[in-house]
Amino acid sequence: MTWAVVRVRGPINVKPKARETMRLLRLNRVNHCVMVPEDATHLGMLRQVKDYVTWGEADAETAELLLGDAGMLGGRKPLDKAALKEGGFTTVKAFAKKVAAGKARLRDVPGLKPVLRLHPPRKGWEGIKRSFTEGGALGYRGDAINALLRRMTRGDA
């Protein structure tokens, strides 16, 4: 499986250890998203930054929507079939399915940027100072990340 991680809070008053961890995750700005494998190393990193990001398991359909909408090649060019073919994939759907299953990474397609730049969510964040379990936007949210990511893309809500 793959986790989708989205930065929720900005750079002010971020603890140094969390700042370094977010730099390693490439979450440099609010509303940036990365796809990371579900393993112990990344879980430790996510626990370090749980007060600044939200994450959960992205399904194949949402991964396809994200890659089609926010997947960018170098030079701000959208993801196209030629780049996918270079990586050994036929369609965005096939690539997204493998990424969601954890069998492929974004770096498998040459030139694809590892960070997905998303729009702010429609209807806004639930609250950027509370955890998801308390009705806010921070921390682990499981499958509910898919609904959030749909609100952050240009596609249908």
Helices and strands as residue ranges (DSSP letters): E 2-7, H 16-25, E 32-37, H 40-48, E 53-57, H 60-70, E 72-73, E 77-78, H 81-86, H 92-101, G 106-108, E 116-117, G 132-134, E 139-140, G 142-144, H 145-151
